[in-house]
């Protein structure tokens, strides 16, 4: 009986995650909840709530219960005016930049990633995090430190899947967040199926224009179907600075999350890179939400790129056709030249035969005249 209840609860969680774009995109405002309790789960350590888990040698399972809490956490901030956090920024978005619904069959996007995303993060300070640990279970909610600020624009991420990323995945990055999930049943096969990517990002923080633009790199790991639902992917990212003297990449933030089926949204954990504070100290945890969104300018640029590609294809096709026509014309010219040459040869032969005939006739006439004489 207990196993059946757990099975049913897990399935319900997975369905909620699949429908996450509809949940976040709806006008529904969640009823009052135990927000402090949600924070307790959302900001729990990775050792308590790993993104994926499972016994060694068995298919990996996403941490559906934790991901649902993260989804509920961001739904509260995006939809509740009285929280004075993300609602103003979300409400002013153009339609093209809102959370998109499915535009393909679930599972068809496996091991792929959309290009343009908007993102938001939330965390708590080191002081609050330590207080929460010391006083756990704590009573009232903690103060969330969120990006974007009230009424500011969401951050932007532009992903580029690449077999040759800008920077290598070095040992420091691996220390921050492993490229592959632990307990993978076949790490070599999973690495072969995984993809690398680069990120060009912008925090869009007002008054911080000189430091908003950043670069990141990461991995995309396909995950097995969850209770028959396919399309899950694990995503890991490291945001870094480059030392101008040594050209070494220094990690700044680390991210680990799950791209949900449909490929429209990802949820996960975000925090300062472990190297910044202390290699032996886990930084205060945070969470992030990202969704595919295209602004009018991006759509126009993509349309222009498609048009340019079509024009180039037409030009190439025209060039090929012209080349074929020229080749055909040259062949026709050669055929005509050969015909003319053949005609000239025939005419020359005819003339030669006529001359020969005339000479023969003249010889015969001379012979007849000699006979008469």
Secondary structure in CASP SS format (residue, H / E / C, confidence):
PFRMAT SS
TARGET T0000
AUTHOR 0000-0000-0000
METHOD secondary structure of the structure
MODEL  1
X C 1.00
X H 1.00
X H 1.00
X H 1.00
X H 1.00
X H 1.00
X H 1.00
X H 1.00
X H 1.00
X H 1.00
X H 1.00
X H 1.00
X H 1.00
X H 1.00
X H 1.00
X H 1.00
X H 1.00
X H 1.00
X C 1.00
X H 1.00
X H 1.00
X H 1.00
X H 1.00
X H 1.00
X H 1.00
X C 1.00
X C 1.00
X C 1.00
X C 1.00
X C 1.00
X C 1.00
X C 1.00
X C 1.00
X C 1.00
X H 1.00
X H 1.00
X H 1.00
X H 1.00
X H 1.00
X H 1.00
X H 1.00
X H 1.00
X C 1.00
X C 1.00
X C 1.00
X C 1.00
X C 1.00
X C 1.00
X C 1.00
X C 1.00
X C 1.00
X E 1.00
X E 1.00
X C 1.00
X C 1.00
X C 1.00
X C 1.00
X C 1.00
X C 1.00
X C 1.00
X E 1.00
X E 1.00
X C 1.00
X H 1.00
X H 1.00
X H 1.00
X H 1.00
X H 1.00
X H 1.00
X H 1.00
X H 1.00
X H 1.00
X H 1.00
X H 1.00
X H 1.00
X H 1.00
X H 1.00
X H 1.00
X H 1.00
X C 1.00
X H 1.00
X H 1.00
X H 1.00
X C 1.00
X C 1.00
X C 1.00
X H 1.00
X H 1.00
X H 1.00
X H 1.00
X H 1.00
X C 1.00
X C 1.00
X C 1.00
X H 1.00
X H 1.00
X H 1.00
X C 1.00
X C 1.00
X C 1.00
X C 1.00
X C 1.00
X C 1.00
X C 1.00
X C 1.00
X C 1.00
X C 1.00
X C 1.00
X C 1.00
X C 1.00
X C 1.00
X C 1.00
X C 1.00
X C 1.00
X C 1.00
X E 1.00
X E 1.00
X E 1.00
X E 1.00
X E 1.00
X E 1.00
X E 1.00
X E 1.00
X C 1.00
X C 1.00
X H 1.00
X H 1.00
X H 1.00
X H 1.00
X H 1.00
X H 1.00
X H 1.00
X H 1.00
X H 1.00
X H 1.00
X C 1.00
X C 1.00
X C 1.00
X C 1.00
X C 1.00
X C 1.00
X C 1.00
X C 1.00
X C 1.00
X E 1.00
X E 1.00
X E 1.00
X C 1.00
X C 1.00
X C 1.00
X C 1.00
X C 1.00
X C 1.00
X C 1.00
X E 1.00
X E 1.00
X E 1.00
X E 1.00
X E 1.00
X E 1.00
X E 1.00
X C 1.00
X C 1.00
X C 1.00
X C 1.00
X C 1.00
X C 1.00
X C 1.00
X C 1.00
X C 1.00
X H 1.00
X H 1.00
X H 1.00
X H 1.00
X H 1.00
X H 1.00
X C 1.00
X C 1.00
X C 1.00
X C 1.00
X C 1.00
X C 1.00
X C 1.00
X C 1.00
X C 1.00
X C 1.00
X H 1.00
X H 1.00
X H 1.00
X H 1.00
X H 1.00
X H 1.00
X H 1.00
X C 1.00
X E 1.00
X E 1.00
X E 1.00
X E 1.00
X E 1.00
X E 1.00
X E 1.00
X E 1.00
X C 1.00
X C 1.00
X C 1.00
X C 1.00
X C 1.00
X C 1.00
X H 1.00
X H 1.00
X H 1.00
X H 1.00
X E 1.00
X E 1.00
X E 1.00
X E 1.00
X E 1.00
X E 1.00
X E 1.00
X E 1.00
X E 1.00
X E 1.00
X C 1.00
X C 1.00
X C 1.00
X E 1.00
X C 1.00
X C 1.00
X E 1.00
X C 1.00
X C 1.00
X C 1.00
X E 1.00
X E 1.00
X E 1.00
X E 1.00
X E 1.00
X E 1.00
X E 1.00
X E 1.00
X E 1.00
X E 1.00
X C 1.00
X C 1.00
X C 1.00
X C 1.00
X C 1.00
X C 1.00
X E 1.00
X E 1.00
X E 1.00
X E 1.00
X E 1.00
X E 1.00
X E 1.00
X E 1.00
X E 1.00
X E 1.00
X E 1.00
X C 1.00
X C 1.00
X C 1.00
X C 1.00
X C 1.00
X E 1.00
X E 1.00
X E 1.00
X E 1.00
X E 1.00
X E 1.00
X E 1.00
X E 1.00
X C 1.00
X H 1.00
X H 1.00
X H 1.00
X H 1.00
X C 1.00
X C 1.00
X C 1.00
X C 1.00
X C 1.00
X C 1.00
X C 1.00
X C 1.00
X E 1.00
X E 1.00
X E 1.00
X E 1.00
X E 1.00
X E 1.00
X E 1.00
X C 1.00
X C 1.00
X C 1.00
X H 1.00
X H 1.00
X H 1.00
X H 1.00
X H 1.00
X H 1.00
X H 1.00
X H 1.00
X H 1.00
X H 1.00
X H 1.00
X H 1.00
X H 1.00
X H 1.00
X H 1.00
X H 1.00
X H 1.00
X H 1.00
X H 1.00
X H 1.00
X H 1.00
X H 1.00
X H 1.00
X H 1.00
X H 1.00
X H 1.00
X H 1.00
X H 1.00
X H 1.00
X H 1.00
X H 1.00
X H 1.00
X H 1.00
X H 1.00
X H 1.00
X H 1.00
X H 1.00
X H 1.00
X H 1.00
X H 1.00
X H 1.00
X H 1.00
X H 1.00
X H 1.00
X H 1.00
X H 1.00
X H 1.00
X H 1.00
X H 1.00
X H 1.00
X H 1.00
X H 1.00
X H 1.00
X H 1.00
X H 1.00
X H 1.00
X H 1.00
X H 1.00
X H 1.00
X H 1.00
X H 1.00
X H 1.00
X H 1.00
X H 1.00
X H 1.00
X H 1.00
X H 1.00
X H 1.00
X H 1.00
X H 1.00
X H 1.00
X H 1.00
X H 1.00
X H 1.00
X H 1.00
X H 1.00
X H 1.00
X C 1.00
END
